[in-house]
Amino acid sequence: MSLPVHLVPTLVGVGPGAVVEVTGDEAHHAVAVRRLREGEAVVLTDGAGTRATGPVSSTGKRVFAVTVESVERVDRPGPLVTVVQALPKGDRGELAVEVLTEVGVDRVVPWAASRSVAVWRGDRALKSHAKWAATAREAAKQSRRAWHPEVSPLASTDEVAALVGAADLALVLHEGATTGLASLDVPAGSLLLVVGPEGGLAEEELAMFEAAGARVVRLGAEVLRTSTAGVAAVAALLSRTDRWS
């Protein structure tokens, strides 16, 4: 059985014998909800490549301490994968973030596409971004990732085009493309994937991304939902890299 994983702000300088405290909501859920007990072994991670394992030495109302027995440093795997996700309606955004995190995406960029049904403005933007970030955090812990993904602020189309231009390989999913995803070679550096909204990409958006250097590709004959197309494409790409070897 895998050990439970808990997130801490940093593990810099932590070695065997050190005592690390976990506080706040992370500790409250572990102690009050999951009934964490002294002597139980857990894994701590900072989400930046370091994991520490050891038994719980004490618990409190919103705190518990772990005596570290071993520390592991994990190199960031490549290629680095960014998914630009057009805002889906309802809770499908959190679903997309969850499965993208589980499959290994390094960065999720919410995008206000012209045909997106959902709109992030004001307080709603802050709350929606916080939900996406929390979903990524919990999914990363569940899938035992040493490196947790970043959820960027809401991006405009111009900002997405700039991301396209900076990537070693930028792809845009589109049902009308003639190039199949399976025919592409995956670079060792950075990979960016743009997933459009339920209503599809606008012609001007597609033209802008192509002008910035993106390649337009299709998954196959079927048209997937925006919340599942990204994970299917990333899985297909990563299966041909060392990350899934």
C-alpha positions as CSV (number, residue, x, y, z in Angstrom):
1,M,0.0,0.0,0.0
2,S,1.3,3.4,-0.9
3,L,2.0,5.9,1.9
4,P,-0.1,9.0,2.1
5,V,1.5,12.1,0.6
6,H,1.3,15.6,2.2
7,L,2.4,18.9,0.7
8,V,4.8,21.3,2.6
9,P,6.1,24.7,1.4
10,T,9.7,23.6,1.2
11,L,12.1,20.8,2.0
12,V,15.2,22.8,1.3
13,G,17.9,21.8,3.7
14,V,15.9,18.9,5.2
15,G,17.8,15.7,5.8
16,P,17.5,12.5,7.8
17,G,16.8,13.2,11.5
18,A,15.1,16.5,10.9
19,V,11.6,17.2,12.2
20,V,9.2,18.8,9.7
21,E,5.9,20.4,10.8
22,V,2.9,20.3,8.6
23,T,0.3,23.0,9.5
24,G,-3.0,24.6,8.3
25,D,-5.6,22.9,6.1
26,E,-3.2,20.2,5.1
27,A,-2.7,19.1,8.7
28,H,-6.3,19.5,9.6
29,H,-7.5,17.2,6.9
30,A,-4.8,14.6,7.8
31,V,-5.5,14.7,11.6
32,A,-9.2,15.4,11.8
33,V,-10.5,13.8,8.7
34,R,-8.1,11.0,7.9
35,R,-7.3,10.3,11.6
36,L,-3.5,10.4,11.2
37,R,-1.8,8.9,14.2
38,E,1.7,9.0,15.8
39,G,4.0,6.3,14.3
40,E,2.2,6.3,10.9
41,A,4.6,6.6,8.0
42,V,4.0,9.4,5.5
43,V,5.6,11.1,2.5
44,L,6.2,14.8,2.5
45,T,6.8,16.7,-0.8
46,D,7.4,20.3,-1.7
47,G,6.1,19.8,-5.2
48,A,9.5,20.9,-6.5
49,G,11.3,17.6,-6.8
50,T,12.0,16.6,-3.2
51,R,10.3,13.9,-1.2
52,A,10.9,13.1,2.5
53,T,9.7,9.9,4.2
54,G,9.3,9.2,7.9
55,P,6.9,8.5,10.8
56,V,4.6,11.0,12.4
57,S,6.1,12.0,15.8
58,S,3.3,14.2,17.1
59,T,-0.2,15.5,16.2
60,G,-2.2,18.5,17.2
61,K,-5.4,20.3,16.2
62,R,-4.1,21.7,12.9
63,V,-0.5,20.5,13.0
64,F,1.5,17.3,12.9
65,A,5.2,16.6,12.9
66,V,7.3,14.1,10.9
67,T,10.7,12.8,11.8
68,V,12.5,12.4,8.5
69,E,14.2,9.1,7.8
70,S,15.1,9.5,4.2
71,V,15.1,12.2,1.5
72,E,14.9,11.7,-2.3
73,R,15.6,14.3,-4.9
74,V,13.9,13.7,-8.3
75,D,15.0,15.4,-11.5
76,R,12.3,17.2,-13.4
77,P,11.3,15.0,-16.3
78,G,11.3,16.1,-19.9
79,P,9.8,17.2,-22.2
80,L,8.1,19.9,-20.2
81,V,4.4,19.9,-21.2
82,T,2.1,22.9,-21.2
83,V,-1.6,22.6,-22.0
84,V,-3.5,25.7,-22.9
85,Q,-7.1,24.8,-21.9
86,A,-10.0,26.9,-23.2
87,L,-12.5,27.5,-20.4
88,P,-15.1,24.7,-20.4
89,K,-18.5,25.1,-18.9
90,G,-19.5,23.9,-15.5
91,D,-17.1,21.8,-13.5
92,R,-15.4,20.3,-16.6
93,G,-12.5,22.7,-16.1
94,E,-11.6,21.0,-12.8
95,L,-12.0,17.6,-14.5
96,A,-9.6,18.6,-17.2
97,V,-7.0,19.9,-14.7
98,E,-7.3,16.7,-12.6
99,V,-6.7,14.3,-15.5
100,L,-4.0,16.5,-17.1
101,T,-2.2,16.6,-13.7
102,E,-2.5,12.8,-13.3
103,V,-1.1,12.2,-16.8
104,G,2.0,14.4,-16.1
105,V,1.4,17.9,-17.5
106,D,3.8,20.5,-16.1
107,R,1.7,23.6,-16.6
108,V,-2.0,24.4,-17.3
109,V,-2.9,27.7,-18.8
110,P,-6.6,28.6,-18.6
111,W,-7.6,30.5,-21.8
112,A,-10.4,32.9,-22.5
113,A,-11.2,31.7,-26.1
114,S,-13.7,33.8,-28.1
115,R,-16.2,30.9,-28.1
116,S,-15.7,29.8,-24.5
117,V,-19.1,29.5,-22.8
118,A,-17.6,30.1,-19.3
119,V,-16.4,33.6,-18.5
120,W,-13.9,34.4,-15.7
121,R,-14.2,38.0,-14.4
122,G,-13.7,39.7,-11.1
123,D,-14.2,37.5,-8.0
124,R,-15.3,34.6,-10.2
125,A,-11.9,34.6,-11.9
126,L,-10.1,34.5,-8.6
127,K,-12.3,31.7,-7.2
128,S,-12.2,29.7,-10.5
129,H,-8.4,29.9,-10.6
130,A,-8.2,28.9,-7.0
131,K,-10.3,25.8,-7.7
132,W,-8.1,24.8,-10.6
133,A,-5.0,25.3,-8.5
134,A,-6.4,23.2,-5.6
135,T,-7.5,20.5,-8.0
136,A,-4.0,20.3,-9.5
137,R,-2.5,20.2,-6.0
138,E,-4.7,17.3,-4.8
139,A,-4.3,15.4,-8.1
140,A,-0.5,15.7,-7.9
141,K,-0.5,14.4,-4.4
142,Q,-2.9,11.5,-5.3
143,S,-0.7,10.5,-8.3
144,R,2.4,10.9,-6.1
145,R,4.2,13.4,-8.3
146,A,7.4,14.9,-7.1
147,W,7.0,17.9,-9.4
148,H,3.6,19.6,-9.1
149,P,2.1,21.4,-12.1
150,E,1.7,25.2,-12.2
151,V,-1.8,26.7,-13.0
152,S,-1.1,30.0,-14.7
153,P,-3.4,33.0,-14.5
154,L,-6.1,33.4,-17.2
155,A,-4.5,34.0,-20.6
156,S,-5.7,36.1,-23.5
157,T,-5.3,34.9,-27.1
158,D,-2.4,37.2,-27.6
159,E,-0.7,35.7,-24.6
160,V,-1.3,32.2,-25.9
161,A,0.2,33.1,-29.2
162,A,3.4,34.3,-27.3
163,L,3.5,30.9,-25.5
164,V,3.2,29.2,-28.9
165,G,6.2,31.1,-30.3
166,A,8.4,30.2,-27.3
167,A,7.7,26.4,-27.4
168,D,10.0,23.9,-29.1
169,L,6.8,22.3,-30.5
170,A,3.4,23.9,-30.3
171,L,0.3,21.9,-31.4
172,V,-3.3,23.0,-31.8
173,L,-6.0,20.3,-31.8
174,H,-8.5,20.8,-34.6
175,E,-11.0,18.3,-36.1
176,G,-10.3,19.8,-39.6
177,A,-6.6,19.2,-39.6
178,T,-5.0,16.8,-42.1
179,T,-1.9,16.0,-40.0
180,G,-2.4,13.2,-37.4
181,L,-1.0,13.5,-34.0
182,A,0.6,10.1,-34.2
183,S,2.8,11.2,-37.1
184,L,4.8,13.7,-35.1
185,D,8.2,13.4,-33.4
186,V,8.2,14.7,-29.8
187,P,11.1,17.0,-28.9
188,A,13.1,16.7,-25.7
189,G,12.6,20.3,-24.7
190,S,9.2,22.0,-24.4
191,L,5.9,20.9,-25.8
192,L,2.7,23.1,-25.8
193,L,-0.8,21.9,-26.7
194,V,-3.7,24.2,-27.3
195,V,-7.2,22.8,-26.6
196,G,-10.1,24.8,-27.9
197,P,-13.6,25.4,-26.3
198,E,-16.8,23.5,-26.9
199,G,-17.7,25.8,-29.7
200,G,-14.4,25.2,-31.5
201,L,-11.6,27.6,-32.4
202,A,-12.4,30.8,-34.2
203,E,-10.7,31.1,-37.6
204,E,-8.8,34.2,-36.5
205,E,-7.5,32.3,-33.4
206,L,-6.3,29.4,-35.5
207,A,-4.6,31.8,-38.0
208,M,-2.8,33.6,-35.1
209,F,-1.5,30.4,-33.6
210,E,-0.3,29.1,-37.0
211,A,1.4,32.4,-37.6
212,A,3.2,32.1,-34.3
213,G,4.5,28.6,-35.3
214,A,1.9,26.1,-34.2
215,R,1.1,23.0,-36.1
216,V,-2.6,22.1,-36.4
217,V,-3.2,18.4,-35.7
218,R,-6.1,16.0,-35.2
219,L,-6.4,13.0,-32.8
220,G,-8.5,10.9,-35.1
221,A,-12.0,10.7,-36.6
222,E,-13.7,11.2,-33.3
223,V,-14.3,14.6,-31.8
224,L,-13.6,14.6,-28.0
225,R,-14.9,17.0,-25.4
226,T,-12.6,19.9,-24.5
227,S,-12.2,18.5,-21.0
228,T,-10.9,15.1,-22.3
229,A,-9.1,16.0,-25.6
230,G,-6.1,17.4,-23.9
231,V,-5.4,14.3,-21.7
232,A,-5.8,12.0,-24.7
233,A,-3.4,14.0,-26.8
234,V,-0.8,14.3,-24.0
235,A,-1.0,10.6,-23.3
236,A,-0.4,9.8,-26.9
237,L,2.6,12.1,-27.1
238,L,4.2,11.1,-23.7
239,S,3.9,7.4,-24.6
240,R,6.6,8.0,-27.1
241,T,9.0,9.7,-24.7
242,D,11.3,8.6,-21.8
243,R,8.8,9.9,-19.3
244,W,6.6,6.8,-20.0
245,S,9.4,4.4,-20.6
